[in-house]
Each structure stands twice: as C-alpha cells, then as structure tokens.
C-alpha cells in the first residue's frame, strides 16, 4: 500500500490516469460503441477543447499563479473567428490563424503583466479579464452565428487515417516537449516552487511569470479554434462553462495549486476524466445541471487529494 502511495506521489499524473481507465471501462460497458472507428474522430473532437483549455490553465498554475480566464478566452476566440473573421473575408487559415493566435497571446500577456508587474492578485486580475472577455464575446455574438464552410471543419473530422482533433492537441504537446528542453520550464517550476529562491538563483521571475500567462493565452487560442471546429458556430454562452474546466483538469491531473509541480501529461488525463464522466452521465440520462455539480465535485476532490494524500511533503511531516 505504501509503495502504491509513493508511486502516486512521485508521478502526479498517475491518479488521473487510473481514474480515466476506470471511467473508460464503465463507458464501454454502458455504451459498447463508444470507441468505435466511425465515432473516433467525433469523440476526439469533443475531447479536444477540454484538453486544450486544461493545457492553457497549466503554465500559470505552475508559475505559482492561477488564470481563470483561459476558458472564456477560448470562447472569445471562437466568437472572433466565426462571427467576425469569416463574415468579413478574413477566414482563410493563413490570415485567420495568425490573428487568432496573436489575440490569444496578447490577452494572456495582459493578464501576466497585471499579475507580475502591476502586482494584482492572480484571482483578481484573471477574473477581471474573464469579465471583459465574456462581455466582448456577447457583444460580438449575442446570438449563435453559423459558420460557412471553412478550413477548421477538418479538425473535427479525419485526414485519412488521422483524426483532425489530434492536430491541435499534438501541436501544443510538441511545443511543450520542446520547451522542456530549454531553461524555461525548469525556471517556471522553480518560480512556482519558491519565487524567492528562484530569484536568488538568477531567474528573472517577472519575465517567467509573464511568459507563462502568454503561453497559456496562446494555447487558449488553439482551444478556441478546436471549439470552432467542433461547433461550427459561435457560442458566447459557453464562456462560463469552460471558465473552471481547465482549472479542474489541471488540478485533477496532479498540478499543485501552490505551483512548482505538474505538467501537461497530468492535465491531459485530468481533462480525459472530466470528459469521460460527462459522457457517462449523459449516457445514463442524468440532467445537464447535475453535470455541473459533478465538475465542481471533481475540482474539490482534486484539490483535497493534492493537498493531503498525494502530497509527499505532508506525508514526510506525518512520519
């Protein structure tokens, strides 16, 4: 038992992986065609926004902060693309993609500056940005706007044998893998662990934190593109739905709210847990309002596990 506990503590993603495996097995029992080949592309397309919003939440948390605006930012990118760029003839991928990515990175940078330079509390700053983004999304698209045929549609289908949803997830995962080969991620973890110690070791804590929020905003824009591919319409009403989903995925995947511990692998499994739970409850005919209750319970469970059972520091103190 102690060996299992130590394994879970050393590998913060392991608990989410175990829970995802259990939920996957239950889903297959309830709906045997859940992973059938003809549904795989659509299943992954539905999963992609969950995963990417979780990815977008992770860098800020690792830096010792928090960003609750990445979900509404993804929704804003969705509305900007569908309700503005496409109708005004700016929907080609080589035009729209740079605009959307720059918009996401710019919003993330503003949030990072408010936190790291202006010294606002992360919750206050990111909540303020959240309200601005919700307001902008409603202003741009008060009612859903259907998208004409466009390049993003393929991300919800397949390119030959390759499900399109794997492209945005894979691009972000590869970017994170490459960043781990640089000093940025180690500096990010050091800053989240102890900004004082990181500063004493020569890390530019302010720059690292701003870049963490910039990178999160960039990923959120990719999430918005994936959301557009799935829905093929603008949905400003989803801003509140995705507001805390990314945070729940990151925390459930083992990313410590105190910073300095975690990564995208755990967040992926955390998002997978949320998605599989949603699919299971839907298949069982549970009311949608209870799904929101389930999201909240998952967030609480993730925080409690991270702070107690799966916290190696607390275990050492007790022993």
Secondary structure, DSSP 8 states (H G I E B T S, - for coil): -HHHHHHHHH-TTHHHHHHHHHHHHHHHHH-TTTT-HHHHHHHHHHHHHHHHHHHHHHHHHHTT---TTHHHHHHHHHHHIIIIITTTT--SHHHHHHHHHHHHHHHHHHHHHHHHTS---HHHHHHHHHHHHHHHHHHH-SS--B--S-GGGGGGSEETTEETHHHHHHHHHHHHHHHTTSHHHHHHHHHHH-HHHHHHTT--HHHHHHHHHHHHHHHHHHHHHHHHHHHSB--GGGHHHHHTHHHHHHHHTT--TTSS---HHHHHHHHHHHHHHHHHHHHTT--HHHHHHHHHHHHHHHHHHHHTTT-HHHHHHH-
